[in-house]
Amino acid sequence: MRSENTLFVGGPLDGRVLPVLVGMTGQPPKTYEVPVPHDDDRPPTVHVYRRVPGRVGRLGLPSGWKYEYDPEGKTPGASLKWPWRKPR
C-alpha cells in the first residue's frame, strides 16, 4: 500500500510528520485516531485529528493534506442523518 507523509497540527502530535496510508483515490482518511494508553487499567484516551487541505495553490486546488487536532473528538457520521428529518 502507498503512504504519504502528512503534517499533524495541534494536540499531542503537534509538528510531527508521519506516514499515513492513502486509499484507492490517493487521499488519506478523513479522520485519524491516535489511542494513548494509560499506566493503570483505564481504557486508552483517543485523540482525533481531522483532514484539511495543506496548501492551496493559485487555482484554489489543494496540493497535499494535513491533520488538525479536534479537541471534542467526536467522529462524524456516528448516526444517520436523513434528508427528510427536521434538525434537532
KEBARO-966923 format. One record per atom (N, C-alpha, C, O, CB): residue number from 1; x, z, y; chain. Coordinates in steps of 0.02 Angstrom, whole numbers, plus 50000, padded with zeros to 5 digits. Glycine has a CB too. Example, Ala and Ser with C-alpha at 12.3 -4.5 7.8 and 13.67 -1.06 7.14 Angstrom:
BEGIN
    k     px     pz     py  c
    1  50660  50390  49716  A
    1  50615  50390  49775  A
    1  50660  50390  49835  A
    1  50712  50423  49834  A
    1  50565  50452  49776  A
    2  50642  50354  49888  A
    2  50684  50357  49947  A
    2  50645  50394  50002  A
    2  50670  50402  50057  A
    2  50704  50286  49970  A
END
This chain:
BEGIN
    k     px     pz     py  c
    1  50042  50000  49941  A
    1  50000  50000  50000  A
    1  50044  50000  50062  A
    1  50101  50023  50061  A
    1  49952  50061  50000  A
    2  50017  49974  50116  A
    2  50053  49969  50179  A
    2  50041  50031  50221  A
    2  49987  50060  50218  A
    2  50033  49906  50217  A
    3  50090  50051  50259  A
    3  50082  50107  50305  A
    3  50106  50086  50375  A
    3  50143  50038  50383  A
    3  50121  50170  50280  A
    4  50083  50125  50424  A
    4  50100  50111  50494  A
    4  50122  50177  50526  A
    4  50087  50228  50519  A
    4  50040  50079  50532  A
    5  50177  50177  50562  A
    5  50199  50237  50598  A
    5  50151  50249  50656  A
    5  50143  50206  50699  A
    5  50272  50230  50623  A
    6  50121  50309  50658  A
    6  50068  50324  50706  A
    6  50085  50388  50743  A
    6  50107  50437  50712  A
    6  50000  50330  50671  A
    7  50075  50388  50809  A
    7  50089  50445  50852  A
    7  50030  50494  50850  A
    7  49973  50472  50850  A
    7  50102  50423  50924  A
    8  50045  50559  50847  A
    8  49994  50612  50849  A
    8  50001  50648  50916  A
    8  50055  50668  50935  A
    8  50002  50661  50789  A
    9  49943  50658  50950  A
    9  49942  50690  51016  A
    9  49899  50753  51012  A
    9  49842  50750  50991  A
    9  49916  50641  51071  A
   10  49927  50810  51033  A
   10  49891  50873  51034  A
   10  49891  50907  50966  A
   10  49909  50877  50915  A
   10  49820  50861  51056  A
   11  49871  50971  50966  A
   11  49866  51009  50904  A
   11  49934  51025  50874  A
   11  49985  51021  50908  A
   11  49825  50972  50855  A
   12  49935  51042  50809  A
   12  49998  51062  50777  A
   12  50046  51004  50766  A
   12  50106  51016  50756  A
   12  49983  51094  50712  A
   13  50023  50943  50767  A
   13  50067  50885  50756  A
   13  50085  50849  50821  A
   13  50104  50790  50819  A
   13  50034  50835  50709  A
   14  50082  50883  50878  A
   14  50092  50852  50943  A
   14  50162  50820  50947  A
   14  50212  50853  50936  A
   14  50083  50903  50998  A
   15  50163  50756  50965  A
   15  50226  50720  50975  A
   15  50257  50693  50912  A
   15  50309  50659  50916  A
   15  50274  50764  51008  A
   16  50229  50705  50855  A
   16  50259  50680  50792  A
   16  50233  50609  50777  A
   16  50177  50591  50794  A
   16  50242  50728  50734  A
   17  50276  50571  50745  A
   17  50258  50504  50722  A
   17  50263  50505  50646  A
   17  50316  50515  50618  A
   17  50305  50448  50754  A
   18  50205  50495  50614  A
   18  50202  50497  50541  A
   18  50177  50432  50513  A
   18  50138  50397  50546  A
   18  50156  50554  50518  A
   19  50199  50413  50453  A
   19  50172  50353  50422  A
   19  50102  50367  50395  A
   19  50091  50415  50359  A
   19  50218  50328  50364  A
   20  50054  50324  50414  A
   20  49984  50331  50392  A
   20  49966  50267  50355  A
   20  49978  50212  50379  A
   20  49936  50343  50454  A
   21  49935  50276  50297  A
   21  49914  50217  50258  A
   21  49860  50179  50295  A
   21  49814  50210  50323  A
   21  49890  50238  50188  A
   22  49864  50114  50294  A
   22  49813  50072  50327  A
   22  49770  50041  50273  A
   22  49791  50033  50215  A
   22  49846  50017  50371  A
   23  49708  50024  50292  A
   23  49660  49995  50245  A
   23  49670  49920  50237  A
   23  49720  49892  50258  A
   23  49590  50009  50268  A
   24  49621  49889  50206  A
   24  49624  49817  50194  A
   24  49622  49777  50259  A
   24  49646  49720  50261  A
   24  49568  49796  50148  A
   25  49593  49805  50312  A
   25  49589  49770  50375  A
   25  49651  49780  50418  A
   25  49656  49749  50471  A
   25  49528  49792  50414  A
   26  49697  49822  50396  A
   26  49758  49834  50434  A
   26  49751  49891  50485  A
   26  49796  49901  50526  A
   26  49778  49772  50469  A
   27  49695  49928  50482  A
   27  49685  49983  50529  A
   27  49689  50049  50492  A
   27  49668  50054  50434  A
   27  49617  49977  50564  A
   28  49716  50101  50524  A
   28  49717  50167  50493  A
   28  49646  50197  50493  A
   28  49603  50171  50529  A
   28  49767  50215  50529  A
   29  49633  50250  50455  A
   29  49566  50280  50454  A
   29  49546  50308  50522  A
   29  49589  50324  50563  A
   29  49563  50335  50403  A
   30  49480  50313  50535  A
   30  49455  50337  50600  A
   30  49471  50410  50611  A
   30  49482  50430  50668  A
   30  49380  50325  50605  A
   31  49472  50450  50559  A
   31  49490  50521  50565  A
   31  49546  50536  50517  A
   31  49552  50505  50464  A
   31  49429  50566  50551  A
   32  49587  50585  50535  A
   32  49643  50606  50494  A
   32  49640  50682  50490  A
   32  49644  50715  50542  A
   32  49712  50581  50522  A
   33  49633  50710  50431  A
   33  49627  50782  50423  A
   33  49692  50811  50395  A
   33  49721  50784  50348  A
   33  49568  50800  50376  A
   34  49715  50866  50426  A
   34  49776  50899  50406  A
   34  49760  50970  50385  A
   34  49744  51011  50427  A
   34  49829  50898  50464  A
   35  49762  50986  50319  A
   35  49750  51054  50297  A
   35  49813  51097  50306  A
   35  49868  51076  50287  A
   35  49726  51056  50224  A
   36  49805  51156  50336  A
   36  49861  51202  50346  A
   36  49847  51264  50304  A
   36  49800  51301  50319  A
   36  49871  51221  50422  A
   37  49886  51277  50251  A
   37  49872  51334  50207  A
   37  49890  51400  50240  A
   37  49933  51403  50285  A
   37  49910  51326  50142  A
   38  49857  51454  50218  A
   38  49872  51522  50241  A
   38  49912  51558  50187  A
   38  49914  51537  50130  A
   38  49806  51560  50256  A
   39  49945  51613  50207  A
   39  49985  51652  50160  A
   39  49941  51692  50112  A
   39  49960  51702  50054  A
   39  50032  51699  50197  A
   40  49883  51715  50135  A
   40  49839  51753  50092  A
   40  49790  51707  50056  A
   40  49801  51646  50054  A
   40  49800  51806  50132  A
   41  49737  51734  50027  A
   41  49692  51695  49985  A
   41  49637  51659  50024  A
   41  49590  51632  49994  A
   41  49660  51739  49935  A
   42  49642  51657  50090  A
   42  49592  51622  50129  A
   42  49598  51547  50119  A
   42  49652  51522  50103  A
   42  49598  51639  50204  A
   43  49543  51510  50128  A
   43  49547  51436  50122  A
   43  49589  51407  50180  A
   43  49593  51438  50233  A
   43  49476  51404  50121  A
   44  49619  51349  50170  A
   44  49661  51321  50223  A
   44  49621  51300  50284  A
   44  49562  51282  50280  A
   44  49699  51260  50196  A
   45  49654  51304  50343  A
   45  49624  51280  50405  A
   45  49634  51205  50408  A
   45  49689  51180  50396  A
   45  49656  51316  50467  A
   46  49582  51168  50425  A
   46  49585  51095  50427  A
   46  49584  51073  50500  A
   46  49536  51088  50536  A
   46  49527  51062  50387  A
   47  49636  51038  50522  A
   47  49640  51010  50590  A
   47  49620  50937  50586  A
   47  49643  50900  50541  A
   47  49712  51019  50620  A
   48  49578  50915  50632  A
   48  49551  50846  50631  A
   48  49579  50808  50690  A
   48  49579  50832  50747  A
   48  49474  50846  50632  A
   49  49602  50747  50677  A
   49  49626  50701  50728  A
   49  49582  50639  50728  A
   49  49561  50617  50675  A
   49  49701  50683  50717  A
   50  49569  50611  50786  A
   50  49528  50550  50794  A
   50  49573  50492  50815  A
   50  49620  50500  50854  A
   50  49471  50561  50846  A
   51  49559  50433  50788  A
   51  49597  50373  50805  A
   51  49574  50345  50872  A
   51  49514  50337  50883  A
   51  49590  50319  50749  A
   52  49621  50330  50916  A
   52  49607  50299  50981  A
   52  49658  50243  50991  A
   52  49711  50244  50961  A
   52  49610  50352  51040  A
   53  49641  50193  51033  A
   53  49690  50140  51046  A
   53  49754  50168  51077  A
   53  49751  50210  51121  A
   53  49659  50087  51093  A
   54  49811  50144  51052  A
   54  49875  50168  51076  A
   54  49894  50139  51144  A
   54  49897  50175  51194  A
   54  49929  50153  51027  A
   55  49906  50075  51145  A
   55  49924  50041  51207  A
   55  49875  49984  51216  A
   55  49858  49949  51169  A
   55  49998  50015  51204  A
   56  49852  49976  51277  A
   56  49806  49921  51292  A
   56  49844  49869  51331  A
   56  49874  49883  51383  A
   56  49743  49947  51332  A
   57  49842  49807  51307  A
   57  49878  49752  51339  A
   57  49842  49724  51399  A
   57  49791  49752  51421  A
   57  49891  49697  51289  A
   58  49868  49670  51426  A
   58  49839  49640  51485  A
   58  49769  49612  51473  A
   58  49728  49610  51519  A
   58  49883  49584  51510  A
   59  49755  49592  51413  A
   59  49689  49564  51397  A
   59  49638  49618  51377  A
   59  49581  49602  51363  A
   59  49695  49514  51342  A
   60  49659  49681  51376  A
   60  49614  49735  51358  A
   60  49610  49747  51283  A
   60  49568  49786  51260  A
   60  49546  49721  51384  A
   61  49654  49716  51245  A
   61  49655  49724  51172  A
   61  49706  49778  51153  A
   61  49761  49779  51180  A
   61  49670  49658  51137  A
   62  49687  49823  51107  A
   62  49735  49875  51087  A
   62  49790  49846  51043  A
   62  49778  49803  51000  A
   62  49700  49932  51050  A
   63  49851  49869  51054  A
   63  49907  49850  51011  A
   63  49934  49914  50981  A
   63  49978  49946  51009  A
   63  49963  49810  51050  A
   64  49907  49932  50925  A
   64  49927  49994  50891  A
   64  49876  50049  50903  A
   64  49832  50044  50945  A
   64  49995  50016  50915  A
   65  49885  50103  50866  A
   65  49838  50159  50869  A
   65  49877  50224  50876  A
   65  49936  50227  50863  A
   65  49794  50161  50807  A
   66  49842  50276  50898  A
   66  49869  50343  50898  A
   66  49812  50390  50880  A
   66  49754  50372  50885  A
   66  49902  50362  50967  A
   67  49830  50451  50861  A
   67  49779  50501  50843  A
   67  49781  50556  50895  A
   67  49834  50582  50912  A
   67  49792  50529  50773  A
   68  49721  50575  50920  A
   68  49715  50631  50967  A
   68  49680  50688  50932  A
   68  49634  50678  50892  A
   68  49675  50609  51031  A
   69  49703  50749  50947  A
   69  49676  50809  50915  A
   69  49605  50822  50937  A
   69  49589  50817  50996  A
   69  49720  50870  50932  A
   70  49562  50840  50890  A
   70  49492  50858  50903  A
   70  49485  50932  50889  A
   70  49480  50951  50830  A
   70  49442  50815  50861  A
   71  49483  50975  50941  A
   71  49480  51047  50928  A
   71  49416  51070  50894  A
   71  49417  51121  50860  A
   71  49488  51085  50993  A
   72  49361  51034  50902  A
   72  49299  51053  50869  A
   72  49303  51040  50794  A
   72  49276  51077  50754  A
   72  49240  51016  50900  A
   73  49337  50987  50775  A
   73  49350  50972  50705  A
   73  49289  50951  50665  A
   73  49289  50960  50604  A
   73  49379  51031  50674  A
   74  49239  50925  50697  A
   74  49180  50902  50660  A
   74  49190  50829  50641  A
   74  49211  50788  50683  A
   74  49115  50911  50702  A
   75  49176  50813  50579  A
   75  49182  50744  50558  A
   75  49117  50707  50574  A
   75  49063  50732  50556  A
   75  49198  50740  50482  A
   76  49120  50649  50606  A
   76  49059  50613  50621  A
   76  49029  50583  50559  A
   76  49064  50571  50509  A
   76  49072  50558  50673  A
   77  48965  50571  50561  A
   77  48931  50541  50505  A
   77  48915  50589  50449  A
   77  48900  50568  50393  A
   77  48973  50486  50478  A
   78  48918  50655  50463  A
   78  48902  50704  50412  A
   78  48828  50699  50392  A
   78  48810  50713  50335  A
   78  48918  50774  50437  A
   79  48786  50681  50439  A
   79  48715  50671  50423  A
   79  48695  50601  50445  A
   79  48723  50573  50491  A
   79  48671  50725  50458  A
   80  48646  50574  50411  A
   80  48623  50507  50428  A
   80  48584  50509  50493  A
   80  48546  50555  50506  A
   80  48579  50478  50371  A
   81  48594  50459  50534  A
   81  48558  50453  50597  A
   81  48517  50389  50594  A
   81  48544  50334  50603  A
   81  48607  50453  50658  A
   82  48453  50397  50582  A
   82  48410  50340  50576  A
   82  48390  50316  50646  A
   82  48380  50357  50690  A
   82  48347  50358  50535  A
   83  48385  50250  50657  A
   83  48370  50224  50723  A
   83  48300  50239  50747  A
   83  48287  50237  50807  A
   83  48382  50150  50724  A
   84  48253  50254  50702  A
   84  48184  50265  50722  A
   84  48169  50339  50734  A
   84  48112  50356  50751  A
   84  48137  50237  50671  A
   85  48217  50384  50725  A
   85  48205  50455  50737  A
   85  48218  50472  50810  A
   85  48259  50440  50843  A
   85  48248  50499  50691  A
   86  48183  50524  50834  A
   86  48194  50547  50902  A
   86  48258  50589  50904  A
   86  48274  50623  50856  A
   86  48134  50588  50927  A
   87  48296  50586  50959  A
   87  48356  50627  50964  A
   87  48336  50701  50968  A
   87  48285  50719  50996  A
   87  48399  50607  51026  A
   88  48378  50744  50939  A
   88  48364  50815  50938  A
   88  48392  50850  50997  A
   88  48385  50911  51004  A
   88  48390  50847  50875  A
END
